[in-house]
Amino acid sequence: MEVWQKEIVNALLLFLAVVIIGAFTGFFLPLLLLLTLYLLSRQIYQINRFENWIKTGGRGKYPKASGVWEEIYYHVYRIKKNERRRKKKLSKIIDQFRQSTEALPDAAVVLGDNEEIQWINKAARDVLGLQQTDRGQRIPNLIRFPEFIQFLKVKNYNEVVFLPSPVNKRINLEVRIVKYGAGLRLLLAKDVTQVQKIENMRKDFVANVSHELRTPLTVLRGYLETLQDMDEGDSPLLTTSLVQMQGQTDRMQHLVDDLLLLTRLETQQKKAECVDVPRLLNQICTEVDALGHSTNRLKLTLQTDVHIMGNEQELRSAFTNLVNNALKYSPEQSAVKIVWLASEEEVILEVVDEGEGLASTDIPRVTERFYRVEVNRSKKVSGTGLGLAIVKHVLMRHDGHLQITSELGKGSRFSCCFPKKRICT
Ligand code: ADP
């Protein structure tokens, strides 16, 4: 029998007793009233005890009770106990999270809706110079570098910004912001001093080596030319050796030139002028034709005549690389289309060929330095593997990007996309 059923049986038994005693004594109604009062006051007493217990947080063992009240006490006691256990577990997890973020080598700052500081870790105190007492203050009032304030204003969280540490100017920080939760943002600042130092060393090394190789190469090429002039064709071995040496020194010259160009793109200040792209494309086509590489394979279409702000020399390098690649990596009689067009958001130079195309796994890699697809395939065609790296760098310096669509055996489309804000006519 359930507890509540037992309670009803007890009440009925008491009522029966009242009926029997009432019948013998003639006091049925007063006895019934007494019974009702007894049952009611017992419930009020239990409710009062329960309220007192709950008021004190329902801690510890519950008061002794019987029947349905014992059940109620037991269930509430169990719920409270589980809740306490869950709370303990949660606060342990939060503690562990706090400790791990405290120990993070990168500075972490939780920012609220209004860029106010909500929480900082130890590294943020060390490298950003923030204090626990800065909580609630707006971060742009404390870190006052203009590029940082601009970064916060633009709210483009895919970008990063580089700043010197406000505590030690020799430490360089890479700062990024990650959005999470409702309106919260996590600012992460990473010490990149060492990485930048190594990157600068790499740039200097490549620049110096390429520069130093120029003089011996010029001397070698000079002597080779003299030797070729002196060669009267008596020894076929000598003749082929000289031709091969000539080919290899040419290749090396290209490599050095491309490395020097890449170094310039990485280090030189950007200079912008209004570039007449239609004229530039016409010139490139004429030059490539004149060099005898294309035999009328180039089909130039100017769908727009807009000019863009940029560096003509750099754009010439990038476009020439794409046109030469399209010719190199497609059959000898096939056409190469060059289209200058304006879409809704961008101005685009497309170079489309009907060549061997690229596998989808190669597409993201071809702009890496020295990456050449399938050595066997590319061995037939000379190249340095630096051309598309140059294109990518040039486009980056013009706020643009390179888009490649290609299918093996069907040809490729290389699109240089420039934002419309670059248009200057
Ligand atoms: P490379 O000097 O080898 O041409 P690039 O950086 O210009 O160096 O190109 C990298 C690689 O991408 C090339 O080796 C080639 O395999 C591939 N590639 C470039 N352009 C094309 C194209 N139009 N069609 C097919 N493959 C191409």
Residues whose N, C-alpha, C, O or C-beta is under 5 A from the ligand:
A	BS01	ADP	N325 A326 Y329 G355 G357 L358 V366 Y371 R372 V373 S378 S382 G383 T384 G385 L386 G387 L388 A389 S412
